[in-house]
Each structure stands twice: as structure tokens, then as C-alpha cells.
Amino acid sequence: QSKGKKPLFVQLVLDNIWSLYEAVMKRDKEKIEKIVTSLGLRIGVRESRHADPKVQLNAICSQWLPISDAVLSMVCNKIPSPLDITAERVEKLMCVGARTFDSLPPETRELKSAFMKCSSEGTAPVIVFVSKMFPVDAKALPQNKPR
């Protein structure tokens, strides 16, 4: 960097994203066409003629770098397999707040082995883990909206 060289990530990833962003925001049609054809994308006429350049940018990026594919592949590659979970971790996940695993009812404690097996058999219990909850105004729920 001190000699004017850019890091590899900047050269291969960020420079391309920045040039696309700059071309779309400046409405440089020739550069946009070159980028779209070189990437082999198909951008609809509606998106390309939209007054808001962010719509066109979103259309290009959603085809070029789809966030769903990127997140799914990252999750598959980085998050460890559920089969590799330790018994201590299972106990922490099953206990809420200051409760200890031993204070749970016997039926709940029996789920620990099923939790660790991650079995998909028909006789295996279904275990649902909610990691985060968000409060939502009741008026925002679909059944409460006017039709």
C-alpha cells in the first residue's frame, strides 16, 4: 500500500463494485452496457430506464452478486455442523437465563440426546430453536391489515 499498490481484495472486488456504482450514478450508458454484457446479465427495460439510478444498480447487483447465494454459501462453509456440537453447548442452548440444565424438567433433559443426534427419523422429536425475537406492532401483522 505504501508504494501505491492496492490490496488484492480491492483490486479484484471493490474496484469492480465501485466502477459499477460510479457508472450507474453518473448514468454512463456506454459503460453500463459494457459492464452488463461482459457479466452476461439481462437487465429489463423498465429497470434500465427508471428515474432512480438505485433501481438499475439493484437490478444489476441482484443478478451479478445475489445476496441469497452469497449468504447461503457462507453459512454452509463457515458455520460448523450441528453434529459437531458439544454437550455443554447443548445445555447452554436449552437453558434460559440463570436456569441450570439440572433444574429443567426430566422430559426436557431427555431432549438433549435428540438435540445432539440431529436425527430426521419420523420418531425423532422436533426441536425448534428461536435465536432472536423482534417485537412487531400488532397492526403490522398481515391478518390485521385492511384488504
C-alpha positions in Angstrom: 0.0 0.0 0.0 2.8 2.4 0.8 4.1 2.1 -2.8 0.7 2.8 -4.3 -0.3 -0.8 -4.7 -3.8 -1.8 -3.8 -4.6 -4.9 -1.7 -5.8 -7.9 -3.8 -9.3 -7.6 -2.4 -9.6 -4.0 -3.5 -8.2 -4.8 -7.0 -10.4 -7.8 -7.6 -13.6 -7.0 -5.8 -14.1 -3.4 -4.6 -12.7 -1.7 -7.7 -15.3 -3.5 -9.8 -18.2 -2.7 -7.5 -17.1 1.0 -7.2 -16.8 1.3 -11.0 -20.3 -0.2 -11.5 -21.7 2.2 -8.8 -20.0 5.2 -10.4 -21.2 4.3 -13.9 -24.8 3.9 -12.7 -24.9 7.0 -10.6 -23.4 9.1 -13.4 -25.7 7.5 -15.9 -22.9 6.5 -18.2 -24.9 4.3 -20.6 -21.9 3.1 -22.6 -20.0 1.9 -19.5 -23.2 0.3 -18.1 -23.8 -1.6 -21.3 -20.2 -2.8 -21.4 -20.4 -4.0 -17.8 -23.8 -5.7 -18.3 -22.7 -7.5 -21.5 -19.3 -8.5 -20.0 -21.1 -10.1 -17.0 -23.7 -11.7 -19.2 -26.7 -10.1 -17.4 -30.1 -9.3 -18.7 -31.5 -6.1 -17.3 -35.1 -5.3 -18.1 -36.0 -2.2 -20.0 -38.1 -1.0 -17.0 -35.1 -1.1 -14.7 -32.7 0.5 -17.2 -35.0 3.5 -17.9 -36.1 4.0 -14.3 -35.6 7.6 -13.0 -33.9 6.4 -9.8 -30.4 5.0 -10.5 -30.6 2.8 -7.4 -33.2 0.7 -9.1 -30.8 0.0 -12.0 -28.0 -0.7 -9.6 -30.1 -3.1 -7.6 -31.2 -4.9 -10.8 -27.6 -5.4 -11.9 -26.2 -6.3 -8.4 -29.1 -8.8 -7.7 -28.1 -10.7 -10.8 -24.4 -10.3 -10.6 -23.9 -10.8 -6.9 -27.1 -12.3 -5.5 -27.1 -11.9 -1.7 -29.1 -15.1 -1.1 -26.5 -17.3 -2.8 -23.6 -15.5 -1.0 -25.2 -15.8 2.4 -26.2 -19.4 2.0 -22.7 -20.4 0.8 -21.1 -18.5 3.6 -23.4 -20.2 6.2 -22.6 -23.6 4.7 -18.9 -23.0 4.7 -18.4 -21.2 8.0 -21.0 -22.4 10.5 -20.0 -25.8 12.0 -22.2 -28.8 11.5 -24.8 -29.4 14.2 -23.5 -32.9 14.6 -20.2 -31.4 16.0 -21.9 -29.6 18.9 -20.6 -30.3 22.4 -22.8 -31.4 25.3 -22.0 -28.2 27.2 -23.2 -26.1 24.3 -26.5 -28.0 24.0 -27.1 -27.4 27.7 -26.4 -23.7 27.3 -28.8 -23.5 24.4 -31.6 -25.3 26.3 -31.3 -23.2 29.4 -32.8 -19.7 29.5 -31.3 -17.0 31.7 -29.9 -18.1 35.1 -31.5 -21.6 35.0 -29.2 -24.6 35.0 -29.7 -27.7 32.9 -30.3 -29.8 36.0 -33.3 -27.6 37.0 -35.1 -28.4 33.8 -38.0 -31.0 33.8 -36.9 -34.6 33.1 -38.8 -34.5 29.7 -36.8 -31.5 28.6 -33.5 -33.0 29.7 -34.2 -36.1 27.7 -34.3 -33.9 24.5 -30.5 -33.3 24.9 -29.6 -36.6 23.3 -32.1 -36.0 20.4 -30.7 -32.5 20.1 -27.1 -33.9 19.7 -28.1 -36.6 17.2 -29.9 -34.2 14.8 -32.0 -37.2 13.6 -34.5 -36.8 10.8 -36.4 -40.0 11.6 -40.1 -39.9 11.9 -39.9 -40.9 15.6 -37.4 -38.2 16.5 -38.8 -35.2 18.3 -39.0 -31.9 16.5 -36.9 -29.3 18.2 -37.2 -25.6 17.3 -34.7 -23.0 18.4 -35.6 -19.4 18.2 -32.4 -17.4 18.4 -33.8 -13.9 18.3 -37.2 -12.3 18.6 -38.3 -8.9 17.4 -41.3 -7.1 18.8 -43.8 -6.1 16.0 -46.7 -3.8 16.3 -50.0 -5.9 16.0 -51.2 -3.5 13.3 -48.3 -4.5 11.1 -49.2 -8.2 11.0 -50.8 -9.5 7.8 -54.1 -10.6 9.4 -54.6 -7.1 10.8 -54.2 -5.2 7.5 -57.2 -3.9 5.6 -57.9 -5.8 2.4 
